[in-house]
Amino acid sequence: MGWLSLIKVVLSLANALTRYARDRQLISAGEAKAVAKSATKSLEIIARAQAAKRRVRHDAASVQSDKFNTDNH
């Protein structure tokens, strides 16, 4: 029965290592998904900010009448 117990322990260790590797892979995949989602959201925010910046009028009259323009003082 010594060999049978040894084989059982080895198979048990192999099973534990396999579960650990699978769990690490799932965690890594989840992290990658979260990073991709965050990057996509950041790019959308940047695109909206750039579009808003392009819509702003920058002619001389609009800049001179801007009370927040510190270049006039």
CYANA upper distance limits for C-alpha pairs under 8 A (distance plus 0.5 A):
  1 MET  CA      5 SER  CA      6.80
  2 GLY  CA      6 LEU  CA      6.77
  3 TRP  CA      7 ILE  CA      6.63
  4 LEU  CA      8 LYS  CA      6.65
  5 SER  CA      9 VAL  CA      6.73
  6 LEU  CA     10 VAL  CA      6.71
  7 ILE  CA     11 LEU  CA      6.59
  8 LYS  CA     12 SER  CA      6.53
  9 VAL  CA     13 LEU  CA      6.68
 10 VAL  CA     14 ALA  CA      6.67
 11 LEU  CA     15 ASN  CA      6.56
 12 SER  CA     16 ALA  CA      6.73
 13 LEU  CA     17 LEU  CA      6.67
 14 ALA  CA     18 THR  CA      6.61
 15 ASN  CA     19 ARG  CA      6.71
 16 ALA  CA     20 TYR  CA      6.66
 17 LEU  CA     21 ALA  CA      6.62
 18 THR  CA     22 ARG  CA      6.65
 19 ARG  CA     23 ASP  CA      6.57
 20 TYR  CA     24 ARG  CA      6.64
 21 ALA  CA     25 GLN  CA      6.67
 22 ARG  CA     26 LEU  CA      6.73
 23 ASP  CA     27 ILE  CA      6.64
 24 ARG  CA     28 SER  CA      6.57
 25 GLN  CA     29 ALA  CA      6.60
 26 LEU  CA     30 GLY  CA      6.65
 27 ILE  CA     31 GLU  CA      6.69
 28 SER  CA     32 ALA  CA      6.63
 29 ALA  CA     33 LYS  CA      6.65
 30 GLY  CA     34 ALA  CA      6.71
 31 GLU  CA     35 VAL  CA      6.69
 32 ALA  CA     36 ALA  CA      6.63
 33 LYS  CA     37 LYS  CA      6.66
 34 ALA  CA     38 SER  CA      6.64
 35 VAL  CA     39 ALA  CA      6.56
 36 ALA  CA     40 THR  CA      6.60
 37 LYS  CA     41 LYS  CA      6.71
 38 SER  CA     42 SER  CA      6.63
 39 ALA  CA     43 LEU  CA      6.67
 40 THR  CA     44 GLU  CA      6.76
 41 LYS  CA     45 ILE  CA      6.78
 42 SER  CA     46 ILE  CA      6.70
 43 LEU  CA     47 ALA  CA      6.56
 44 GLU  CA     48 ARG  CA      6.72
 45 ILE  CA     49 ALA  CA      6.70
 46 ILE  CA     50 GLN  CA      6.61
 47 ALA  CA     51 ALA  CA      6.64
 48 ARG  CA     52 ALA  CA      6.65
 49 ALA  CA     53 LYS  CA      6.61
 50 GLN  CA     54 ARG  CA      6.74
 51 ALA  CA     55 ARG  CA      6.91
 52 ALA  CA     56 VAL  CA      7.15
 57 ARG  CA     62 SER  CA      7.41
 58 HIS  CA     62 SER  CA      6.77
 58 HIS  CA     63 VAL  CA      6.80
 59 ASP  CA     63 VAL  CA      6.89
 60 ALA  CA     64 GLN  CA      6.62
 61 ALA  CA     65 SER  CA      6.68
 62 SER  CA     66 ASP  CA      6.72
 63 VAL  CA     69 ASN  CA      7.28
 64 GLN  CA     69 ASN  CA      7.92
 64 GLN  CA     72 ASN  CA      7.38
